[in-house]
Every structure is written in C-alpha cells, then in structure tokens.
C-alpha cells in the first residue's frame, strides 16, 4: 500500500498521466475510506485531496467522473551494478582494439582563449 511521502503515478483511462507525492492520508467518516492529499508534481505545483477507499490507494482501479483511474506506487530503480560497469569497459576495450589506436583529445585545449 502506498503511504505518506511515496511517489505515485496516476493513470487516467489506462494511460500514465502525472506523478504525485502523497502528502497525507487521513481517515474519512466512512470505514475503509481516506482523504488522500496529493502534491501533483507538475508545473505549476498543485495540491488536491481525493477521498479514496483503501484498495484504491493500493492500486485498484476506480472511476472519477466516469473516467477510469489508478494509482501506481513508484519504486526507485536500482543503481547500476559493477557488472554493468564491467560490460562498458569491455565494450570500450573492444572498440579500441578494432579501430587500432585511440587518440585522446583534450577539451581544455579546444576552449577559446
């Protein structure tokens, strides 16, 4: 379940629409319903409060003004592993071997004086 400070992707009619950060989740008078305060991550910044059932916060589809909506919690992707770095190094060495010799060009020498 998404919680406060999580980033969510808002889907509108099965298309990604916008990112938002959940600022606050407060219980509603009705059981299993919540007031979800969202900071829309767009320009200009906008704050909205939606009244959602707990399942909707977990990613279930719902309708708003007869339009299909869904919240998807965003997980930060992992950083590249050392294997990825190793593959790039091997690729660079392979390119140098195929092209013969490599020449290093200093960009500071190219700068206008």
One Martini backbone bead per residue (centre of mass of N, CA, C, O) as a GRO file, in nm:
protein
  113
    1UNK     BB    1   0.098   0.035   0.021
    2UNK     BB    2   0.059   0.348   0.004
    3UNK     BB    3   0.228   0.630   0.148
    4UNK     BB    4   0.365   0.866   0.291
    5UNK     BB    5   0.594   1.007   0.051
    6UNK     BB    6   0.499   0.874  -0.190
    7UNK     BB    7   0.526   0.786  -0.524
    8UNK     BB    8   0.289   0.839  -0.789
    9UNK     BB    9   0.112   0.706  -1.064
   10UNK     BB   10  -0.123   0.846  -1.274
   11UNK     BB   11  -0.400   0.691  -1.418
   12UNK     BB   12  -0.574   0.764  -1.734
   13UNK     BB   13  -0.724   0.556  -1.918
   14UNK     BB   14  -0.453   0.367  -1.920
   15UNK     BB   15  -0.273   0.634  -1.883
   16UNK     BB   16  -0.017   0.811  -1.817
   17UNK     BB   17  -0.014   1.138  -1.650
   18UNK     BB   18   0.108   1.162  -1.338
   19UNK     BB   19   0.282   1.281  -1.072
   20UNK     BB   20   0.281   1.206  -0.709
   21UNK     BB   21   0.265   1.308  -0.368
   22UNK     BB   22   0.205   1.182  -0.062
   23UNK     BB   23   0.117   1.380   0.215
   24UNK     BB   24  -0.176   1.259   0.314
   25UNK     BB   25  -0.357   1.031   0.547
   26UNK     BB   26  -0.705   1.035   0.622
   27UNK     BB   27  -0.974   0.954   0.778
   28UNK     BB   28  -1.293   0.881   0.731
   29UNK     BB   29  -1.615   0.828   0.828
   30UNK     BB   30  -1.584   0.598   0.649
   31UNK     BB   31  -1.502   0.294   0.622
   32UNK     BB   32  -1.213   0.253   0.424
   33UNK     BB   33  -1.174   0.567   0.407
   34UNK     BB   34  -0.982   0.844   0.249
   35UNK     BB   35  -0.780   1.129   0.276
   36UNK     BB   36  -0.587   1.228  -0.009
   37UNK     BB   37  -0.296   1.407  -0.024
   38UNK     BB   38  -0.175   1.567  -0.326
   39UNK     BB   39   0.128   1.632  -0.500
   40UNK     BB   40   0.161   1.770  -0.796
   41UNK     BB   41   0.419   1.694  -1.039
   42UNK     BB   42   0.404   2.008  -1.162
   43UNK     BB   43   0.342   2.283  -1.382
   44UNK     BB   44   0.205   2.387  -1.149
   45UNK     BB   45   0.170   2.339  -0.839
   46UNK     BB   46  -0.059   2.095  -0.684
   47UNK     BB   47  -0.329   2.048  -0.455
   48UNK     BB   48  -0.500   1.745  -0.366
   49UNK     BB   49  -0.815   1.585  -0.259
   50UNK     BB   50  -0.891   1.248  -0.211
   51UNK     BB   51  -1.151   1.007  -0.187
   52UNK     BB   52  -1.042   0.686  -0.073
   53UNK     BB   53  -1.004   0.369  -0.087
   54UNK     BB   54  -0.777   0.142   0.015
   55UNK     BB   55  -0.756  -0.008  -0.261
   56UNK     BB   56  -0.679   0.244  -0.431
   57UNK     BB   57  -0.405   0.290  -0.287
   58UNK     BB   58  -0.304  -0.010  -0.384
   59UNK     BB   59  -0.415  -0.004  -0.718
   60UNK     BB   60  -0.695   0.008  -0.774
   61UNK     BB   61  -0.953   0.060  -0.965
   62UNK     BB   62  -1.124   0.369  -1.060
   63UNK     BB   63  -1.368   0.626  -1.060
   64UNK     BB   64  -1.379   0.962  -1.221
   65UNK     BB   65  -1.614   1.089  -1.389
   66UNK     BB   66  -1.621   0.809  -1.558
   67UNK     BB   67  -1.310   0.764  -1.513
   68UNK     BB   68  -1.032   0.582  -1.534
   69UNK     BB   69  -0.835   0.494  -1.243
   70UNK     BB   70  -0.483   0.492  -1.109
   71UNK     BB   71  -0.248   0.388  -0.863
   72UNK     BB   72   0.120   0.389  -0.873
   73UNK     BB   73   0.380   0.279  -0.719
   74UNK     BB   74   0.707   0.407  -0.687
   75UNK     BB   75   1.021   0.261  -0.759
   76UNK     BB   76   1.340   0.283  -0.722
   77UNK     BB   77   1.588   0.224  -0.908
   78UNK     BB   78   1.857   0.065  -0.946
   79UNK     BB   79   2.176   0.069  -0.948
   80UNK     BB   80   2.435   0.007  -1.109
   81UNK     BB   81   2.637  -0.243  -1.152
   82UNK     BB   82   2.949  -0.373  -1.195
   83UNK     BB   83   2.875  -0.531  -1.449
   84UNK     BB   84   2.803  -0.286  -1.622
   85UNK     BB   85   3.082  -0.154  -1.608
   86UNK     BB   86   3.232  -0.396  -1.730
   87UNK     BB   87   3.089  -0.395  -2.005
   88UNK     BB   88   3.186  -0.112  -2.090
   89UNK     BB   89   3.489  -0.171  -2.079
   90UNK     BB   90   3.488  -0.400  -2.285
   91UNK     BB   91   3.371  -0.230  -2.515
   92UNK     BB   92   3.596  -0.019  -2.528
   93UNK     BB   93   3.829  -0.220  -2.584
   94UNK     BB   94   3.710  -0.333  -2.845
   95UNK     BB   95   3.704  -0.067  -3.005
   96UNK     BB   96   4.009  -0.012  -2.989
   97UNK     BB   97   4.104  -0.273  -3.128
   98UNK     BB   98   3.949  -0.227  -3.403
   99UNK     BB   99   4.068   0.080  -3.456
  100UNK     BB  100   4.343   0.052  -3.297
  101UNK     BB  101   4.406   0.359  -3.213
  102UNK     BB  102   4.390   0.595  -2.959
  103UNK     BB  103   4.270   0.932  -2.913
  104UNK     BB  104   4.336   1.204  -2.708
  105UNK     BB  105   4.121   1.481  -2.641
  106UNK     BB  106   4.148   1.799  -2.528
  107UNK     BB  107   3.912   2.031  -2.420
  108UNK     BB  108   4.093   2.262  -2.307
  109UNK     BB  109   4.237   2.320  -2.582
  110UNK     BB  110   3.958   2.407  -2.735
  111UNK     BB  111   3.929   2.645  -2.580
  112UNK     BB  112   3.868   2.962  -2.572
  113UNK     BB  113   4.080   3.263  -2.515
   0.00000   0.00000   0.00000
